[in-house]
Amino acid sequence: MHRPTLLATLFLLPLAACGDKAPPPAPQASATPATPRALAAAPQPDADTGATPRPGEPKTFRDWVVGCDNGLACRAVALAPRDATNPVLMLVLDRAAGPGAAPVLRFTGPDLAGPLAVSIDGTQLATGGKGAENAVVFDGEDAAHIAAKLGTGRRLSVSGRDGKPIGTVSLDGAGAALRWIDAQQARAGTTGALVAIGEKPDTAPAPALPVIRAIPVRGEAALLDPARVAAMKHVAGCDTGRDLGQPQAKPLDGRTLVLLPCASGAYNRMLAVFTVRDGKFEPAKFDAPSGISAADAPVQNVVDGGFENGVLTSFARGRGLGDCGIRQEFVWDGTRFRLAAQEEMRECRGSKTYLPTWRARVVR
């Protein structure tokens, strides 16, 4: 599976490989018998679809980045100037797939509060917005009106309730980014397009999401004796020259999930992932590369991860500000961790709102 070039470059830290010393576990053959077509049961709405994760590829159009997940939920983000370390204003446009789905615009910034006045190239388009934490959201007719003008303007300006300017957003690349969304959602040439407007009706449905049947987490975690921890570190090729902290042990459906501190850099701590059952440990299996692991790594890792409410998380930062990287969520299906959600940001230009690239519907 393709891993982002940005992250592959930024994460080449002086870290242990966390898995270079052991061969990959042998794959298990399927024991599922063939079923005659005439006798095959109709698919159930909540049946596990067994889909292989194929995260979408984000695109960059000058000062805008855009991405869609497999359900064609799309997001466009206006990037901060390259020399801005703490941008005062960021703009995010979200649009779901399916007929009638409208764009939603979100302005974010330190202590940002509404109402706001939004203008493009000196022409005021909307005032108001709904307040959220350090954000102001425009939806409905106001959002549609602003979105329709993004592709034809040069600069968007925002002022506060007192008329004082708050910040500006470059629209260089906005038209291409929104046209790309139109194409992905099969809206190009329809009345529902953002930029590529036509006369055809907006009727393309949203794709169905893959289903993962997750196993409820129960039981108690096993105690980890020092000898077993040392053996896991050896298998994972961990950095043993310094104290990286204690492993996390969590119950996992008759097993114990172990998140083993294995290596660290300036702003990422890699945790090798193992499971323990009946006193024996093995590298946890995944259906997609996790953290900053290679797809064929014998031991997968998560970065600054944890396991709560049945969800294993990872957040690999491209730099300390957290304005680029990969966020992931995995759930356990009884044999392996399955990718339930992924967001990415490959451009380190101020946005802490990432682009959706994969999503599944989790059934418990």
Salt bridges, closest charged atoms under 4 A:
ASP46 OD1 - ARG361 NH1 3.03
ASP48 OD1 - ARG338 NH2 2.91
GLU57 OE2 - HIS2 NE2 3.85
GLU57 OE1 - ARG346 NH1 3.11
ASP63 OD1 - ARG349 NH2 3.05
ASP69 OD2 - ARG359 NE 2.71
ASP94 OD1 - ARG75 NE 2.62
ASP94 OD2 - ARG106 NH1 3.44
ASP139 OD2 - LYS130 NZ 2.99
ASP172 OD1 - ARG62 NE 2.54
ASP202 OD2 - ARG187 NE 3.02
ASP225 OD2 - ARG228 NH1 2.82
ASP239 OD2 - ARG242 NE 2.93
GLU282 OE1 - LYS285 NZ 3.62
ASP287 OD2 - ARG338 NE 3.40
ASP304 OD2 - ARG317 NH1 3.08
GLU308 OE2 - LYS250 NZ 3.18
ASP323 OD2 - ARG319 NH2 2.64
ASP333 OD2 - ARG336 NE 3.88
ASP333 OD2 - ARG338 NH1 2.90
GLU343 OE2 - ARG75 NH1 3.70
GLU344 OE1 - ARG346 NH2 3.18
